[in-house]
Amino acid sequence: MDYDIKKGKYSDLEGEGLKKIVAETIGNATMEGDLVVASFGALDRMETKVISKTALSVCTKMKKDVSEEVATETIKRYNQFLEAATGFNAKERGKRAQKKAKEDKA
């Protein structure tokens, strides 16, 4: 899934910035080429990288058999990561995704 990056937020992601954000929100982060890779709770594997100054790519593989507590904490941390990395909260990301979907249909 690709996410828009808020104007001016790209500078926070340059160099080791994205890895630092992943480490602070998800808990662990390693580099595999240009990908920042992490795992936590129900997130079996999360791969993320900056595509451009305006776009972030995030690919996730989820574990299915986890408790509700683990699932809730995973979602919370994932949303914290996305907000820290993109500058947009969940509501703003949802509105942008809906707008893109409508533009793609037109």
C-alpha positions as CSV (number, residue, x, y, z in Angstrom):
1,M,0.0,0.0,0.0
2,D,1.3,3.5,-0.8
3,Y,0.7,6.4,1.4
4,D,1.0,10.2,0.7
5,I,3.6,12.0,2.7
6,K,2.6,15.4,4.0
7,K,4.5,18.4,2.5
8,G,7.6,19.1,4.6
9,K,7.6,15.7,6.2
10,Y,10.1,14.1,3.8
11,S,13.0,15.6,5.6
12,D,12.2,13.5,8.6
13,L,12.4,10.3,6.5
14,E,15.7,11.0,4.7
15,G,18.8,8.9,5.6
16,E,18.2,6.9,8.7
17,G,15.0,8.8,9.5
18,L,12.5,6.2,8.4
19,K,14.4,3.4,10.2
20,K,14.4,5.6,13.4
21,I,10.6,6.1,13.1
22,V,10.0,2.4,12.7
23,A,12.3,1.6,15.6
24,E,10.5,4.1,17.9
25,T,6.9,3.0,17.0
26,I,7.1,-0.7,16.1
27,G,10.1,-1.6,18.3
28,N,12.7,-3.1,16.0
29,A,14.0,-2.2,12.6
30,T,16.6,-3.6,10.3
31,M,17.7,-2.6,6.8
32,E,17.5,-5.1,3.9
33,G,18.7,-3.1,0.9
34,D,16.5,0.0,0.7
35,L,13.8,-1.6,2.8
36,V,13.2,-1.0,6.5
37,V,12.0,-4.3,7.9
38,A,10.2,-4.8,11.3
39,S,7.9,-7.1,13.1
40,F,5.7,-6.8,16.2
41,G,2.7,-8.6,17.6
42,A,0.3,-9.5,14.8
43,L,2.7,-8.0,12.2
44,D,4.7,-11.0,11.0
45,R,6.7,-8.7,8.7
46,M,6.5,-5.1,7.7
47,E,8.5,-3.7,4.8
48,T,8.6,0.0,4.1
49,K,10.5,2.4,2.0
50,V,10.3,5.9,0.7
51,I,9.3,5.9,-3.0
52,S,9.5,9.7,-3.5
53,K,9.3,13.0,-1.5
54,T,5.5,12.5,-1.6
55,A,5.0,8.7,-1.3
56,L,5.8,6.0,1.2
57,S,5.3,2.3,0.4
58,V,4.3,-0.2,3.2
59,C,3.9,-3.9,2.7
60,T,2.7,-6.1,5.6
61,K,2.3,-9.8,6.3
62,M,0.0,-10.5,9.3
63,K,-0.2,-13.4,11.7
64,K,-3.8,-14.7,11.9
65,D,-3.8,-16.5,15.3
66,V,-3.2,-13.7,17.8
67,S,-5.2,-12.5,20.9
68,E,-7.4,-9.5,20.7
69,E,-5.0,-7.6,23.0
70,V,-2.1,-8.3,20.6
71,A,-4.2,-7.3,17.6
72,T,-5.3,-4.1,19.2
73,E,-1.8,-3.1,20.3
74,T,-0.4,-4.0,16.8
75,I,-3.0,-1.7,15.1
76,K,-2.3,1.1,17.6
77,R,1.5,0.9,16.9
78,Y,1.0,0.6,13.1
79,N,-1.2,3.7,13.1
80,Q,1.4,5.6,15.3
81,F,4.0,4.6,12.7
82,L,2.0,5.8,9.8
83,E,1.2,9.1,11.4
84,A,4.8,9.7,12.4
85,A,6.1,8.7,8.9
86,T,3.4,10.4,6.7
87,G,2.3,13.3,8.9
88,F,-1.3,12.4,8.3
89,N,-3.6,10.8,11.0
90,A,-5.9,7.8,10.3
91,K,-8.9,10.0,9.4
92,E,-6.8,12.1,6.9
93,R,-5.2,9.0,5.4
94,G,-8.7,7.5,4.9
95,K,-10.0,10.6,3.2
96,R,-7.0,10.7,0.8
97,A,-7.4,7.0,0.0
98,Q,-11.1,7.6,-0.8
99,K,-10.3,10.6,-3.0
100,K,-7.6,8.6,-4.9
101,A,-10.1,5.7,-5.4
102,K,-12.7,8.1,-6.9
103,E,-10.1,9.7,-9.2
104,D,-9.0,6.2,-10.4
105,K,-12.6,5.3,-11.3
106,A,-13.1,8.6,-13.3
